[in-house]
Amino acid sequence: MELPAGRVVMVGFGKLLLHQMDRFLPQDSVVVVEDPDIVRKRAVHDAAAGLRCVGSVVAAPYHQDLAFVAAVEEHLAGEPVALVVAGLEYGVHGAAVLAERWGRPGAGADAAAALTDKLRLRAAARAAGLRNPEWTEVHGPRDVEKFAAGGPVVLKPANRHASLGVQLLEPGDDIDAAWELTVSARDDLMLPDRELTWRYMAERRLHGHEYSVEALVRGGRIVFLNVTDKLTAGGRYPVELGHVVPAALPDAVREGFGEAMARLVEATGYDTGILHAEWMLGEDGPVLIECAGRVPGDSITFLLDAAYGGNVIRTLVELLAGGDPRLPGDAPMAAAIRFLTAPAGTVTEVTGVDEVAQRPGVLRASVTVAPGDRVAELRSSWDRVGEVMLLAADPAAARAAAEEAAAAVRITADREAAL
């Protein structure tokens, strides 16, 4: 479809998302809203200058603040708005507020509030009868200790992203130290310098295999659904290490995920856009881990496009513009990604990337570190150091090829050199 005339307002500077949108949006059509601190720290004006579709940047606070609404409306000066989209997790609520205010399709402000606060999401899911782990809000280590009662628990922030501060605690772990680590976890680049309000929660540990479900929704009805097979790191920090699209599942299990997602859409009152939900598959079906109301990260959109042969971002933009886009059908291929990690320390050598990049089916092979760079302990998505992405005939072949390719990239580090 041809997009309606008007501005595309993006709340939160989603650089990777904008690169995908740059291929089809009109020149200078996008107005980016970003916090003044982040405009400075991420050099947003310089980055935006390389994107044909970005016309202007509005520097205004939107993190736990509605001051940006007046600033954006003053900047637009009555210009029509074609659609509103969240560029980042932290922009989900702001984008929903603007879309609702201007009568454009979107998540809905109440749904977005639930999707950006895991405590609110748990309450909504529980009220709808969805399977959840036992959970509680915690305000200090004694709350965690009382809830754990000597058993394994998950400690995490309720309103941050990228697995930041999430820990899997075993019986006997130092809860005081874990609490300090969780509350001190901070993404200085993606958050403003001013003080924000954070909430924390503890949950019973879930056991089973983890999947994510990506869904396009129009008017409260799911119009496209994919189940992604996930690989997460073992140990205390459950960082995502790989994905396979689509997951190889029996029809009944896939239908179970679809039913659970439909109930989650209804429970939150979500209207139009994209959802990325994480589930643990237990003996009685899917158990909700969490759900985001924005474009999935970790290159999942690229995997979806490769496997299904469509363009998920273009489809999402058309939905948010009020259109009736052509939707993906079944996936004729399978795509996989394996994220690369390295031991904490100073990188001494990187080998194998060029060889892997030339392998049949490999779509991307990259490493973000070089000799002399320092690598942190793997505690969040930001600590990964590269990725290998490929396309294959089926999910099993994609998984195997991704594992083999990732193993062929060697990143060695000297721990002592980092001390």
N, C-alpha and C positions, 0 to 999 in steps of 0.2 A: 504494500500500500504506500501511497504518498503521504508523508507526515503533514499534519495541518500546520498552517503558518503560525509562528509565534516562537517565543524563547523556550529553550530547554533549561530548566533550573536544576542544578545539581548541588545538593547539600553535602559537604565534605568532599575534598579534592581526591577523587578516585582516579589516580593517574593511569593505572592499567585499564580500568573500565573506559576511560576517555580515549585511550589508544584504540580500543575496539570500536568505539562509537565514531571515532574520527573518520572511519572508512565510509560512513553513509550519512552522517548528519551534515546539514548545510554549514557553510563557512560562517564563523562568528555567531553561531546560533546558541551556544551554551553560556549561561551565566553560572559561574562557580561561586558558592558561598563557603567561606572558610574562616576559621577563627584567626584573628590578627596574629596571635603568637605562632600559629602553625603556618600561616602565610610566610612569616619570617623564617622559621626553622626549616621548613621544607622548600624554601625558595620557590613558592608557588607561581609567582609572576614569571620567573624565568622558565619553569617547566611548562607553564601554560602557553608560552610564546611559541613552543614547538608543536602545538596542537592546532590544526587548522580550524577545528570546530569551536574552539573556545574564543568567545568574544570579549569577556570581561570577568573580573574577579571582585566579589564583594567581601570585604574584610569585616566580619561581624561575629560576635559570640553566639554559638548555638549549642555548645556543650552544657547541658542542664541549664539552659538560658533561652528565653524567647526574644531577646533583644534583636536578633537577626531579622525578625519578621518585618518590622518597620524599615530597617535598613534595606532589605531586598525590595520592598514595595516602593520606596523612594527612588532606588536605582532604576527600577523598571519604568517608573513614571507612566504607568497606564498601558504599557505594551502588552499585547496578548501573550499568554503562556500556553505552549503546546502540551507540555508535560513536566512533571517534577520527579526526580529520581534521587535516591540516596547513593552517594559515591562511596561511602564507608559505613561500617557498623554504627559509628557514633552519629551519623547523619540520618539514620532511619526515622527517628521520631520527628526531627525537624522537617524532613521531606514530607512525612504524612500530615503534619500540621499545615504546611503550605498547600498541599494538594487539597485538603479538606476545606481550607479557607477560600481557595479559588475555584472550587467545584470541579477539580480535575480528578481522574481516577487515581487511586492509591490505596495504601494499606488500611487507612483509617487511623486517627490519632490514638484511640484507645487500644487498638490492636498493636500498633507500633510501640506503645508504652509497655505492653506485656512482653513483646518480643525483644525488648532491650533491657529487661530486668528479669532475671531467671526466677526470682522469688514470685513475682507477679505471674509469670508464665506457669510455674508449678501450681499456683492457686487456681488458675483458670483451667488447667488440664485436669486437676483433681476434681473440680466441680463438674467437669464433663465426663468423669468416669474413665479417663485415660489412665493407663498404667504408668505410675511414677515410682521412683524409689522413695523411701521415707526421707524426709528432709526437714530442715529448720533453719531459721535465721540465727546467726551467731554474732556476738558482739565482742568476743574475746576468747582466749584459750580455754578458760574454764567452761564456757558454753560448749566448745568443741569437745572437751574432755567428758562432760556430762552426757552429751549426745552419743559419743562413740561408745561409752560404757565398756571399754576394753576391746571393742571390735574395730574392723577396718572401716574407714570413712573417706569421703572425698571432701576436701576443703577448697573453696573457690570464691572469687569475687562474683557477685550477682550481676554486675553491670559494667564489666570490661569485656575485651575480646582477645582473640589470638591465643587462647589458652594461658593468658598471662595470669600468674599466681595460682594456677590450678595444681593441686597436689593430691596424690593418692597416699593415704596414711595407713600404715600397718600397726597392729597392736605393739606397744612398746616404743613407738616413735616419739621423739621429743615434740610435744604439741606446742609448747611455748615457742620453740625455735621455728616450727612450721608456721605458726600464726604470724610471727614477725616477717618471715619470708613472703607470705601471701600479701600482707598489707603493705609491704614496702615495694612489691613488684610494680614497676611503673614504666610506661612507654613514653618517654619524654618527647620523642619526635612527633607522635600522633595525638598528643594531648596538650592543651594549653597550660601555661605556667601557673595560672591561678588555682586555688584550692577547689576541689570538687568533692561531692558527697559520694562515698562508696559504701556499698552494702556487701555483706558476706554471708555465706551459707555453708552448711555441712549436709552431706547426703550419705546414705548407706551405699556401699560399693555394689555396683552391678556386675554380674558375671554373664558372659555370653559373647557373641561376635557383634562387632559394631558396624553399623551401616549409616549412610546418610541418604535422605530423600530430597530430591530437588523437584519443586512443583511450580508450574505457572498457573496463576489463579485469575479468573475474570469474574467479577461480580459475586464472589464468594464460592465459586465452583471451580474445581481443579480441571484444567483443560490439557495439561501435559504433566506426566510424572515419570521420574527416573529414580531407580535405586542404585546407589553407589556402594561398592564394597570398599571397606576402609582398613588400613593398617595403622596401628598406633604404637608408640614406643612403650616398652615395658618399664617397670620401675615406678618411681614416684611421680614422674611428669609425663602425662599421656599425650605427648605431642604427636600430631598426625604425620605419618611417614610415607603414605602412599594411598592411591585410589585406583579402582578398576571400574570402568563405565561401559555397559551396565553390569550390575552384579548378576552372577549366574545363580538364579533362584528358581525353585519350583513355582508354578503359577499360583498356587494357593498361598505361598509365603508372600509373593509380590502383591497379591490382592489384599493380604493382611496389612501390609504397609500402606497401600492405597486407602483402605478403610480408616486406619489410624490417622493418616494425614487429613482426610476429609473431616474427621471429628475434631482435629486440632484447629483446622480453619474455622469451623463453626464455633469452637470454644473461645477463640480469641476474637471472633467477629472480623476476621481478615477479609478484605474486599478484593483488591486487584494488585497484582505484582508477582514477585517471585519469593519463594520460601526455600530455605535450606535447613532441614531438620536432621538432628542426629539421634539415632535410636540404637538400643541394645536389643538384639534378638534373643529372648529368653524362651523357656519351655512353653510358656503360655502366650507367646506372641511378642510384638514389639513393645519395649519400655522406653519412654521418652527420656532422653538425656538433656537436650536443649534444642532451640529453634531460633534461627535468625531470619529477619524479614528483609534480606538484601541479597544481591548477587553473591553466589558462593565464591569463596577464595580458593587458594591452592590450585589454580588453573583448571578447576572443574568445568568452567564454561568452555574451555578449549577442548577438554575431553568429550563433553556433550556434543560439540559441533563436529568433532572428528568421527565419533561413533554413530551419530544420528544423521549426519550430513546436512545439518541446518545451520542457523545462526541464532543462538539463544538470545544474545543481547539485542539484536535487531527485533526479534519477536517480542521481547520484553518492552522495548521502546514503543512498539506499535500498540501493545496492550495499554500502556500508560498514556498513550495519546488518544485512547478511546476507540481503537480500531479492532478489526476482526482478522488477525493475521493468520497465515497458513502455519499450522502447527506440525512439529515433527511427528513421524509415525514410529514404527519399530526401528531399532538400531540394527543396520545391516553389518556393522563391524563392532569391534571393541577397542577401547583406548585405555591406557594405563599410565600412571605417573609414579615415579619413585623418587622421593626426596633424599638428598645426599646429606650425610652428617660426617663430622670429624671429631676426634677426641679433643677435649679442651686443651688449648696450648697455642703455640706459635707455629703457623703452617711452614713446613720446610720443603714440601714437594707436592705437585699436583700432576697426575699423569692419567692418560686414558680417555680424556674428553674428546679429542679429535677423532680417535678411532671409533668410539661409540657413536659419534654424530654421523658417521658414514654407514652405519649398519642399516639394512633394509627395514623399513617401517618406522625408524626413529624420526620423530617430528621435532624434537628439541633435546639438546644436551648442553647444560651450562653449569658452570661453577662460579660462585660469587666471591671466592677468596683466592689469594695468590701467596706465594712464599713471602713471609714477613708479616702477614696479617694474623691477628689473634682471633681465636675461636673460643666462644664461651661454652660452658656446660649446657647441654640440651635441656632447656627448661620451658621454652615457648617456640612458636613457629618462627620467630625472628632469628633463632639460633641455628636453623638449617643453613646449609652452605651450597646448595645447588639442586638440580633436578634432571631427571631423564624422562621424557615423554614419548610414547610410541603408539602405533596403531597395528592391530593384528586381526585375525579372522574371528576370534572368539575370546571370551573373558579369560579362560585358562591360558591360552597362548599369550595373551597380552600380559597377564601377571608374570608368567615365567620369563618372558623376554625382558620385562622391566627389571625384574630381580637380577637377571644375568647382566644386563647393561649397567645397572647401578654398581654391581660388584666389580665391574671392569674399570670403574673410575676410582683411582686411589688418591686419597688426600691424607698425607701424613703430617703430624704435628709434634712438636717438642714441648712436652709439658713443662719441663724445667725452665725453658726459655721464656715462658709466660709468667713465671713467678717473680 
